[in-house]
Amino acid sequence: MNEEQKNRLTISIYGQQYTIVGKASSNYLRMVSGYVDDKMRQIAGSNARLDTTKIAVLTAVNIADEYFRLKQEYDELRKLIEDGE
């Protein structure tokens, strides 16, 4: 991958600054990091006793759950479309 094709962006997630480097657009990287930040704040808001590490792990589990549910729905829709052809 050519270094010129990468975007470098400093973002904030749950009060911590991170520098992300990737091929995706800066807007996309901001959207993804904002989503993670929002999820962490939702989880923290439901239990003030959780430390940052536990909030991060629960956020990862929640996002993984969303991913697998959406993937399952996608696979089912794709199968319906393929069977209909």
HUQUI-V913614 format. One record per backbone hydrogen bond with DSSP energy under -0.5 kcal/mol. CO is the residue of the C=O (numbers start at 1). NH is the residue of the N-H. E is the energy in kcal/mol with one decimal. If there is no record, write none. Layout:
CO_NH_E ; CO_NH_E
This chain:
2_5_-1.5 ; 3_6_-1.2 ; 7_22_-2.3 ; 9_11_-0.6 ; 9_20_-3.4 ; 11_18_-2.8 ; 13_16_-1.8 ; 16_13_-2.6 ; 18_11_-3.2 ; 18_20_-0.6 ; 20_9_-2.7 ; 22_7_-3.8 ; 25_29_-2.4 ; 26_30_-2.4 ; 27_31_-2.3 ; 28_32_-2.6 ; 29_33_-2.3 ; 30_34_-2.5 ; 31_35_-1.9 ; 32_36_-2.2 ; 33_37_-2.5 ; 34_38_-2.7 ; 35_39_-2.5 ; 36_40_-2.5 ; 37_41_-2.3 ; 38_42_-2.3 ; 39_43_-2.3 ; 40_44_-2.6 ; 41_45_-2.1 ; 42_46_-1.0 ; 43_46_-0.5 ; 43_47_-0.8 ; 44_47_-0.7 ; 47_50_-1.5 ; 51_55_-2.4 ; 52_56_-2.6 ; 53_57_-2.4 ; 54_58_-2.7 ; 55_59_-2.2 ; 56_60_-2.3 ; 57_61_-2.4 ; 58_62_-2.5 ; 59_63_-2.7 ; 60_64_-2.5 ; 61_65_-2.4 ; 62_66_-2.3 ; 63_67_-2.5 ; 64_68_-2.7 ; 65_69_-2.4 ; 66_70_-2.6 ; 67_71_-2.8 ; 68_72_-2.2 ; 69_73_-2.3 ; 70_74_-2.7 ; 71_75_-2.9 ; 72_76_-2.4 ; 73_77_-2.6 ; 74_78_-2.9 ; 75_79_-2.2 ; 76_80_-2.2 ; 77_81_-2.4 ; 78_82_-2.7 ; 79_83_-2.8 ; 80_84_-1.4 ; 81_85_-0.7 ; 82_85_-0.8
